[in-house]
Amino acid sequence: MNQREKELYLREYALLKGQGKPFFPYAVAKDAVMACVVMVVIITMSLVLGAELGSKANPTTTTYVPRPEWYFFFLFEVLRVIKPPSLVPLATIGVPTIGLILLFLLPFFDRGTERRPERRPIAVATFVFVAGAMALLTYQGANAGSPFAIEMPTPAAVKQAGGTTLASYEAGRNVVASHACLACHKLGDNGNAGPGPDLTHIASRLPRQGIARTLVNPTAPMPSFKNLPPKQFEAVVAFLSQLK
């Protein structure tokens, strides 16, 4: 925009401003009315539909799946994507901070006076990227599996065997997932890398009998599983003994 265009713009702006209406009370009154309408709608929906708070918290359960509010799903998914424990600070603090800084600096990068989207490529591209990334991460976070789920493919040999072998494998997977084993062990991409050993290929290091003995007489702080019902104990052994 050259000096002549700037003066023309300011002259037209002054004329339009003289023909307009004052912000107070005209615009303030409209905003106040709209705010009242929104409040009435929210109050009506809360009285008619109520708020789903879920079941009461049970501090004794080991299968509770903590979930963030929907507007934090994208951050929740970032933490799931960045898996190494050493990079957790980057996922929780670094990524959001970097994103905010880039958005804050956007007016300094794109100093154009155009208002048409096709003439503001930097601003539009930034908005599309940020909004698209947040939408994708929010969707993935909303549909993310339980942190207690073991998302490992069933070995081909187990699938081919089928019958009792496959049933025991699946039952053992469910028992391991429901007894908070992933809090100390890693199975594939799920769980934590410690303090217990990685169980992804445990059958390559321990035979079936060794796995059973370890479950009965584990090394502290791992609890003993000798009090499990016999069927569940055998299912856990069958599951772990197939992880090669």
Backbone as numpy.savetxt, mean C-alpha at the origin, in Angstrom:
# Nx Ny Nz CAx CAy CAz Cx Cy Cz
5.57 36.71 -23.87 4.72 37.90 -23.87 5.61 39.15 -23.87
5.48 39.99 -24.92 6.28 41.21 -24.98 5.59 42.33 -24.20
6.25 43.53 -24.22 5.74 44.65 -23.42 4.37 45.11 -23.92
4.18 45.14 -25.23 2.89 45.59 -25.78 1.75 44.65 -25.38
2.00 43.33 -25.46 0.98 42.38 -25.07 0.68 42.46 -23.58
1.71 42.73 -22.80 1.50 42.86 -21.35 0.64 44.08 -21.03
0.92 45.22 -21.69 0.11 46.42 -21.44 -1.33 46.20 -21.88
-1.53 45.53 -23.02 -2.89 45.25 -23.49 -3.63 44.35 -22.51
-2.93 43.39 -21.99 -3.54 42.49 -21.02 -3.95 43.23 -19.75
-3.05 44.09 -19.24 -3.36 44.84 -18.03 -4.53 45.80 -18.25
-4.61 46.41 -19.46 -5.72 47.33 -19.75 -7.04 46.57 -19.78
-7.06 45.41 -20.44 -8.28 44.62 -20.48 -8.66 44.10 -19.10
-7.66 43.74 -18.32 -7.92 43.25 -16.97 -8.54 44.34 -16.11
-8.04 45.58 -16.25 -8.59 46.70 -15.47 -10.05 46.97 -15.85
-10.37 46.87 -17.16 -11.76 47.08 -17.59 -12.68 46.00 -17.04
-12.24 44.75 -17.13 -13.06 43.65 -16.63 -13.23 43.72 -15.11
-12.17 44.15 -14.44 -12.24 44.25 -12.99 -13.23 45.32 -12.57
-13.28 46.43 -13.34 -14.23 47.49 -13.03 -15.67 47.06 -13.25
-15.90 46.13 -14.17 -17.25 45.66 -14.44 -17.67 44.52 -13.51
-16.73 43.95 -12.79 -17.03 42.79 -11.96 -17.68 43.15 -10.64
-17.85 42.09 -9.80 -18.46 42.24 -8.48 -17.39 42.04 -7.41
-17.53 42.72 -6.28 -16.52 42.61 -5.22 -16.48 41.20 -4.62
-15.30 40.82 -4.15 -15.15 39.51 -3.51 -16.01 39.39 -2.27
-16.05 40.48 -1.49 -16.90 40.50 -0.29 -18.01 41.52 -0.48
-19.27 41.17 -0.33 -19.74 39.88 0.21 -20.17 38.89 -0.87
-20.01 39.23 -2.18 -20.58 38.40 -3.24 -19.97 36.99 -3.24
-18.66 36.86 -3.45 -18.02 35.55 -3.53 -18.04 34.84 -2.18
-17.87 35.60 -1.11 -17.88 35.01 0.23 -19.23 34.38 0.53
-20.32 35.06 0.14 -21.66 34.54 0.39 -21.87 33.23 -0.38
-21.43 33.19 -1.65 -21.60 31.97 -2.43 -20.80 30.81 -1.83
-19.56 31.08 -1.41 -18.75 30.03 -0.80 -19.38 29.55 0.51
-19.94 30.47 1.29 -20.56 30.09 2.55 -21.78 29.20 2.32
-22.59 29.54 1.33 -23.77 28.72 1.01 -23.34 27.32 0.57
-22.32 27.25 -0.28 -21.86 25.95 -0.75 -21.27 25.13 0.39
-20.57 25.79 1.31 -20.01 25.08 2.46 -21.12 24.50 3.33
-22.19 25.26 3.50 -23.33 24.76 4.27 -23.99 23.57 3.59
-24.10 23.62 2.26 -24.68 22.50 1.52 -23.83 21.24 1.71
-22.52 21.38 1.60 -21.62 20.23 1.78 -21.75 19.66 3.18
-21.80 20.52 4.20 -21.93 20.05 5.58 -23.25 19.31 5.79
-24.33 19.83 5.21 -25.63 19.17 5.34 -25.59 17.79 4.69
-24.97 17.69 3.52 -24.86 16.39 2.84 -24.06 15.41 3.68
-22.93 15.85 4.22 -22.08 14.96 5.03 -22.81 14.50 6.28
-23.48 15.43 6.98 -24.21 15.08 8.20 -25.35 14.11 7.88
-26.07 14.38 6.78 -27.17 13.50 6.39 -26.67 12.10 6.08
-25.57 12.00 5.33 -25.02 10.69 4.99 -24.54 9.95 6.23
-23.94 10.66 7.18 -23.47 10.00 8.40 -24.62 9.50 9.25
-25.76 10.24 9.26 -26.91 9.82 10.05 -27.67 8.66 9.38
-27.75 8.71 8.05 -28.51 7.70 7.33 -27.69 6.43 7.10
-26.45 6.59 6.63 -25.63 5.44 6.28 -24.77 4.95 7.43
-24.40 5.86 8.34 -23.52 5.48 9.43 -22.08 5.35 8.97
-21.20 5.01 9.89 -19.77 4.86 9.59 -19.35 3.43 9.90
-18.73 2.77 8.92 -18.26 1.41 9.09 -16.91 1.43 9.82
-16.96 1.07 11.10 -15.74 1.10 11.91 -15.11 -0.28 12.03
-15.79 -1.30 11.53 -15.25 -2.64 11.63 -15.48 -3.24 13.01
-14.99 -4.44 13.20 -15.15 -5.12 14.49 -14.23 -4.51 15.54
-14.54 -4.79 16.80 -13.72 -4.27 17.89 -12.32 -4.88 17.84
-11.34 -4.09 18.23 -9.96 -4.56 18.22 -9.78 -5.69 19.22
-9.06 -6.73 18.80 -8.77 -7.87 19.66 -7.27 -7.99 19.81
-6.70 -7.60 20.95 -5.24 -7.61 21.09 -4.64 -9.01 21.12
-5.47 -10.05 21.24 -4.92 -11.41 21.34 -4.81 -12.10 19.99
-5.37 -11.51 18.94 -5.33 -12.17 17.64 -3.98 -11.99 16.97
-3.59 -13.00 16.21 -2.34 -12.92 15.44 -2.61 -12.84 13.94
-3.89 -12.76 13.58 -4.25 -12.75 12.17 -4.83 -11.42 11.73
-4.79 -10.41 12.60 -5.33 -9.10 12.22 -4.46 -8.49 11.12
-5.10 -7.98 10.10 -4.39 -7.39 8.97 -4.53 -5.87 9.05
-3.49 -5.17 9.47 -3.58 -3.70 9.54 -3.60 -3.09 8.15
-4.49 -2.16 7.95 -4.62 -1.49 6.66 -4.69 0.01 6.90
-4.02 0.81 6.07 -4.11 2.26 6.21 -5.42 2.77 5.64
-5.70 4.05 5.88 -6.85 4.68 5.25 -6.61 4.75 3.74
-7.70 4.86 2.98 -7.59 4.75 1.52 -6.67 5.82 0.93
-6.62 7.01 1.56 -5.79 8.06 0.99 -4.31 7.86 1.29
-3.96 6.81 2.04 -2.56 6.46 2.27 -2.17 5.17 1.53
-3.09 4.65 0.71 -2.79 3.40 0.02 -1.56 3.52 -0.88
-1.36 4.70 -1.52 -0.21 4.83 -2.42 1.10 4.76 -1.65
1.15 5.33 -0.44 2.36 5.21 0.37 2.54 3.79 0.88
1.44 3.15 1.20 1.46 1.76 1.63 2.05 0.87 0.54
1.67 1.14 -0.70 2.17 0.34 -1.82 3.63 0.64 -2.10
4.06 1.90 -1.93 5.49 2.23 -2.10 6.33 1.42 -1.13
5.84 1.28 0.09 6.57 0.50 1.10 6.61 -0.97 0.73
5.57 -1.46 0.05 5.57 -2.86 -0.40 6.50 -3.07 -1.58
6.61 -2.05 -2.45 7.46 -2.17 -3.64 8.93 -2.13 -3.26
9.28 -1.21 -2.35 10.68 -1.09 -1.91 10.87 -2.06 -0.75
11.35 -3.26 -1.04 11.36 -4.35 -0.07 12.56 -4.37 0.88
13.81 -4.07 0.42 14.96 -4.21 1.33 14.80 -3.39 2.60
15.02 -3.97 3.77 14.87 -3.23 5.03 15.71 -1.96 5.09
16.88 -1.98 4.45 17.75 -0.80 4.49 17.16 0.38 3.75
16.19 0.11 2.85 15.59 1.19 2.06 14.22 1.63 2.60
13.83 1.11 3.77 12.54 1.51 4.35 12.48 3.01 4.60
13.54 3.65 5.15 13.47 5.12 5.32 13.26 5.85 4.00
13.84 5.32 2.91 13.64 5.94 1.61 12.17 5.85 1.20
11.53 4.70 1.46 10.13 4.52 1.07 9.19 5.36 1.91
9.46 5.47 3.21 8.53 6.16 4.11 8.76 7.67 4.17
10.00 8.09 3.99 10.32 9.52 4.14 10.85 10.12 2.84
11.77 9.41 2.21 12.45 9.97 1.04 11.55 10.20 -0.15
10.78 9.17 -0.57 9.94 9.29 -1.76 8.89 10.39 -1.61
8.10 10.43 -0.52 7.13 11.53 -0.39 7.78 12.91 -0.34
8.92 13.00 0.35 9.59 14.30 0.47 10.10 14.78 -0.88
10.71 13.87 -1.64 11.19 14.24 -2.97 10.04 14.67 -3.85
8.92 13.95 -3.79 7.76 14.32 -4.59 7.22 15.69 -4.25
7.14 16.00 -2.96 6.65 17.32 -2.53 7.60 18.43 -2.97
8.90 18.17 -2.87 9.87 19.19 -3.28 9.76 19.47 -4.78
9.60 18.41 -5.58 9.48 18.61 -7.02 8.21 19.39 -7.37
7.11 19.10 -6.69 5.88 19.85 -6.93 6.01 21.30 -6.47
6.71 21.51 -5.36 6.92 22.86 -4.86 7.77 23.69 -5.82
8.73 23.04 -6.48 9.62 23.75 -7.41 9.03 23.87 -8.81
7.89 23.24 -9.06 7.31 23.26 -10.40 7.08 24.68 -10.93
6.56 25.63 -10.14 6.38 26.99 -10.67 7.68 27.66 -11.10
8.81 27.21 -10.52 10.10 27.78 -10.90 10.63 27.14 -12.18
10.23 25.89 -12.44 10.65 25.24 -13.68 9.83 25.73 -14.87
8.52 25.82 -14.66 7.61 26.23 -15.73 7.07 27.62 -15.42
7.69 28.64 -16.00 7.36 30.04 -15.70 6.53 30.66 -16.82
5.98 29.85 -17.70 5.17 30.37 -18.79 3.87 30.98 -18.30
3.33 31.91 -19.08 2.09 32.60 -18.71 0.88 32.00 -19.41
1.10 31.01 -20.28 -0.01 30.40 -20.99 -0.89 29.61 -20.03
-2.20 29.58 -20.33 -3.13 28.82 -19.50 -3.68 27.60 -20.23
-3.48 27.52 -21.52 -3.95 26.37 -22.28 -3.07 25.16 -21.98
-3.66 24.02 -21.61 -2.86 22.85 -21.22 -1.84 22.42 -22.27
-2.22 22.48 -23.58 -1.29 22.02 -24.60 -0.07 22.91 -24.75
-0.14 24.13 -24.18 1.01 25.04 -24.23 1.79 25.06 -22.92
1.44 24.14 -22.01 2.17 24.04 -20.74 2.66 22.59 -20.60
3.58 22.16 -21.46 3.95 20.73 -21.46 4.57 20.26 -20.15
5.40 21.10 -19.52 6.07 20.67 -18.29 5.05 20.48 -17.17
4.17 21.47 -16.98 3.17 21.38 -15.92 2.21 20.22 -16.16
1.75 20.09 -17.40 0.79 19.02 -17.71 1.44 17.65 -17.55
2.66 17.51 -18.06 3.35 16.21 -17.94 3.59 15.85 -16.48
3.96 16.83 -15.66 4.17 16.58 -14.23 2.88 16.15 -13.56
1.79 16.86 -13.87 0.50 16.50 -13.28 0.07 15.10 -13.69
0.19 14.79 -14.97 -0.22 13.47 -15.45 0.61 12.38 -14.80
1.92 12.61 -14.68 2.79 11.60 -14.07 2.46 11.39 -12.59
2.34 12.50 -11.85 2.06 12.39 -10.41 0.69 11.78 -10.17
-0.34 12.30 -10.86 -1.69 11.79 -10.66 -1.79 10.33 -11.10
-1.15 9.99 -12.23 -1.18 8.61 -12.70 -0.48 7.66 -11.75
0.69 8.08 -11.24 1.44 7.22 -10.31 0.65 7.02 -9.02
0.07 8.10 -8.49 -0.70 7.98 -7.26 -1.94 7.11 -7.47
-2.60 7.27 -8.63 -3.79 6.46 -8.91 -3.42 4.98 -9.02
-2.33 4.68 -9.73 -1.90 3.29 -9.89 -1.51 2.68 -8.55
-0.71 3.42 -7.76 -0.28 2.90 -6.47 -1.46 2.76 -5.51
-2.43 3.68 -5.58 -3.61 3.58 -4.73 -4.41 2.33 -5.08
-4.56 2.09 -6.39 -5.30 0.89 -6.82 -4.58 -0.38 -6.36
-3.26 -0.43 -6.56 -2.51 -1.61 -6.16 -2.51 -1.79 -4.64
-2.43 -0.67 -3.91 -2.48 -0.76 -2.45 -3.83 -1.23 -1.96
-4.91 -0.80 -2.63 -6.25 -1.21 -2.23 -6.48 -2.69 -2.50
-5.82 -3.24 -3.51 -6.01 -4.64 -3.88 -4.84 -5.51 -3.46
-3.97 -4.99 -2.61 -2.81 -5.76 -2.15 -3.27 -6.91 -1.28
-2.58 -8.00 -1.39 -2.91 -9.16 -0.58 -2.55 -8.95 0.88
-2.99 -9.85 1.69 -2.73 -9.78 3.13 -1.24 -9.93 3.40
-0.70 -9.16 4.37 0.72 -9.35 4.71 0.99 -10.71 5.34
-0.09 -11.45 5.67 0.08 -12.78 6.23 -0.07 -13.86 5.16
-0.30 -13.43 3.91 -0.44 -14.40 2.83 0.93 -14.79 2.27
1.06 -16.03 1.85 2.30 -16.52 1.26 2.06 -16.65 -0.24
2.56 -15.70 -0.99 2.30 -15.64 -2.43 3.43 -16.33 -3.17
3.51 -17.63 -3.00 4.53 -18.43 -3.68 3.85 -19.40 -4.63
4.40 -19.58 -5.83 3.80 -20.56 -6.75 3.96 -21.98 -6.22
2.94 -22.77 -6.40 3.00 -24.17 -5.99 3.99 -24.92 -6.87
4.94 -25.65 -6.28 5.93 -26.39 -7.09 5.25 -27.32 -8.09
5.88 -27.47 -9.25 5.31 -28.32 -10.31 5.15 -29.76 -9.84
6.10 -30.26 -9.05 6.02 -31.65 -8.58 4.79 -31.85 -7.69
4.47 -30.86 -6.88 3.29 -30.96 -6.01 2.02 -30.92 -6.84
2.00 -30.05 -7.86 0.82 -29.99 -8.73 0.60 -31.31 -9.45
1.70 -31.89 -9.93 1.58 -33.16 -10.65 1.13 -34.28 -9.73
1.61 -34.26 -8.48 1.21 -35.30 -7.53 -0.27 -35.20 -7.20
-0.73 -33.94 -7.00 -2.15 -33.72 -6.71 -2.60 -34.45 -5.47
-3.89 -34.68 -5.35 -4.46 -35.47 -4.26 -4.04 -35.00 -2.88
-3.62 -35.96 -2.06 -3.25 -35.67 -0.66 -2.03 -34.77 -0.58
-1.09 -34.95 -1.48 0.13 -34.12 -1.45 -0.19 -32.65 -1.66
-1.01 -32.37 -2.65 -1.39 -30.98 -2.92 -2.23 -30.41 -1.80
-3.16 -31.21 -1.26 -4.01 -30.74 -0.17 -3.18 -30.43 1.08
-2.21 -31.31 1.39 -1.35 -31.07 2.56 -0.50 -29.82 2.37
0.00 -29.64 1.15 0.83 -28.46 0.85 0.03 -27.17 1.06
-1.18 -27.12 0.51 -2.01 -25.92 0.63 -2.43 -25.70 2.09
-2.77 -26.77 2.79 -3.15 -26.64 4.20 -1.97 -26.13 5.02
-0.78 -26.67 4.75 0.40 -26.20 5.48 0.72 -24.75 5.20
0.54 -24.31 3.95 0.76 -22.92 3.59 -0.17 -22.02 4.42
-1.43 -22.42 4.54 -2.39 -21.62 5.30 -2.05 -21.58 6.79
-1.59 -22.70 7.33 -1.22 -22.73 8.75 -0.02 -21.83 9.01
1.00 -21.92 8.16 2.19 -21.07 8.32 1.82 -19.60 8.21
0.94 -19.27 7.26 0.55 -17.88 7.07 -0.25 -17.35 8.25
-1.10 -18.20 8.86 -1.98 -17.74 9.93 -1.32 -17.72 11.30
-0.11 -18.28 11.43 0.56 -18.32 12.73 1.72 -17.33 12.81
1.64 -16.27 12.02 2.59 -15.15 12.11 4.03 -15.57 11.89
4.24 -16.63 11.10 5.62 -17.05 10.82 6.36 -16.01 9.98
5.62 -15.25 9.18 6.26 -14.26 8.32 6.81 -13.07 9.10
6.48 -12.97 10.38 7.02 -11.89 11.19 8.52 -12.05 11.40
9.00 -13.30 11.34 10.42 -13.57 11.59 11.12 -14.27 10.44
10.35 -14.80 9.49 10.94 -15.56 8.39 10.52 -14.97 7.06
11.29 -15.28 6.05 10.98 -14.86 4.69 10.64 -16.08 3.85
9.53 -15.94 3.10 9.12 -17.00 2.19 8.85 -16.36 0.84
9.77 -16.55 -0.10 9.65 -15.87 -1.38 9.78 -14.37 -1.21
8.78 -13.63 -1.71 8.78 -12.17 -1.57 8.03 -11.71 -0.33
7.50 -12.63 0.45 6.72 -12.28 1.63 7.53 -12.47 2.90
7.15 -11.75 3.94 7.78 -11.90 5.23 8.97 -10.99 5.45
9.66 -11.22 6.57 10.79 -10.41 6.98 12.07 -11.23 7.00
13.15 -10.59 6.63 14.45 -11.27 6.58 15.10 -11.30 7.95
14.47 -11.92 8.90 15.03 -12.04 10.23 14.02 -11.70 11.31
14.31 -12.13 12.53 15.56 -12.77 12.98 15.70 -14.24 12.59
14.64 -14.85 12.09 14.73 -16.24 11.69 15.32 -16.39 10.30
15.72 -17.60 9.94 16.33 -17.83 8.61 15.29 -17.77 7.50
15.78 -17.60 6.29 14.93 -17.61 5.10 14.45 -19.04 4.85
13.12 -19.19 4.71 12.54 -20.52 4.53 12.18 -20.83 3.08
12.58 -19.96 2.15 12.18 -20.14 0.76 12.65 -21.47 0.20
13.87 -21.90 0.59 14.41 -23.18 0.10 14.85 -24.03 1.29
14.04 -24.04 2.34 14.42 -24.74 3.57 14.61 -26.24 3.34
13.84 -26.83 2.40 13.95 -28.28 2.17 15.27 -28.66 1.53
15.98 -27.69 0.96 17.30 -27.97 0.39 18.36 -28.07 1.48
18.05 -27.56 2.67 19.02 -27.57 3.77 18.67 -28.57 4.85
17.36 -28.85 5.00 16.93 -29.76 6.06 16.02 -30.83 5.47
16.18 -32.09 5.87 15.24 -33.12 5.44 13.92 -32.98 6.20
12.95 -33.77 5.81 11.63 -33.69 6.44 11.71 -33.92 7.95
12.51 -34.92 8.37 12.61 -35.21 9.79 13.26 -34.05 10.55
14.26 -33.40 9.90 14.91 -32.27 10.55 13.96 -31.08 10.71
13.11 -30.86 9.73 12.13 -29.78 9.82 11.16 -30.05 10.97
10.71 -31.31 11.09 9.79 -31.66 12.17 10.44 -31.47 13.53
11.72 -31.90 13.67 12.42 -31.73 14.96 12.58 -30.26 15.30
12.88 -29.44 14.29 13.07 -28.00 14.54 11.76 -27.35 14.99
10.64 -27.79 14.44 9.36 -27.23 14.85 9.01 -27.60 16.29
9.45 -28.78 16.71 9.16 -29.22 18.08 10.14 -28.60 19.08
11.44 -28.57 18.72 12.47 -28.01 19.61 13.24 -26.92 18.88
12.63 -25.76 18.69 13.29 -24.69 17.93 14.32 -23.94 18.77
15.10 -23.15 18.08 16.05 -22.26 18.75 15.33 -20.97 19.13
15.54 -20.53 20.36 14.91 -19.28 20.83 15.33 -18.13 19.92
14.44 -17.17 19.70 13.14 -16.94 20.34 11.96 -17.58 19.62
12.19 -18.50 18.68 11.07 -19.13 17.97 10.28 -20.01 18.93
8.95 -19.90 18.94 8.13 -20.74 19.81 8.03 -22.16 19.26
7.73 -23.10 20.13 7.57 -24.48 19.72 6.17 -24.69 19.13
6.11 -25.55 18.13 4.82 -25.87 17.49 4.36 -27.28 17.88
4.87 -27.80 18.98 4.50 -29.17 19.37 3.06 -29.27 19.83
2.46 -28.12 20.19 1.08 -28.14 20.66 0.07 -27.94 19.53
0.57 -27.84 18.31 -0.36 -27.75 17.18 -1.16 -29.05 17.06
-2.40 -28.97 16.61 -3.13 -30.21 16.30 -2.33 -31.06 15.32
-2.35 -32.38 15.49 -1.52 -33.25 14.64 -1.69 -33.01 13.15
-2.92 -32.79 12.69 -3.14 -32.57 11.25 -2.46 -31.29 10.78
-2.55 -30.24 11.58 -1.91 -28.97 11.21 -0.40 -29.11 11.24
0.12 -29.81 12.24 1.58 -30.00 12.33 2.09 -30.75 11.11
1.41 -31.83 10.73 1.84 -32.61 9.56 1.73 -31.77 8.29
0.71 -30.91 8.22 0.55 -30.06 7.04 1.69 -29.06 6.94
2.11 -28.49 8.07 3.24 -27.55 8.06 4.51 -28.26 7.60
4.74 -29.46 8.13 5.94 -30.22 7.72 5.88 -30.55 6.24
4.69 -30.93 5.75 4.54 -31.27 4.33 4.79 -30.04 3.47
4.34 -28.88 3.90 4.55 -27.65 3.14 6.03 -27.29 3.09
6.68 -27.22 4.24 8.06 -26.80 4.30 8.99 -27.79 3.60
8.66 -29.08 3.66 9.53 -30.09 3.04 9.47 -30.07 1.52
8.57 -29.28 0.95 8.48 -29.14 -0.52 9.18 -27.88 -1.03
9.72 -27.08 -0.12 10.34 -25.81 -0.53 11.81 -26.05 -0.83
12.08 -26.34 -2.10 13.46 -26.63 -2.51 13.93 -25.61 -3.55
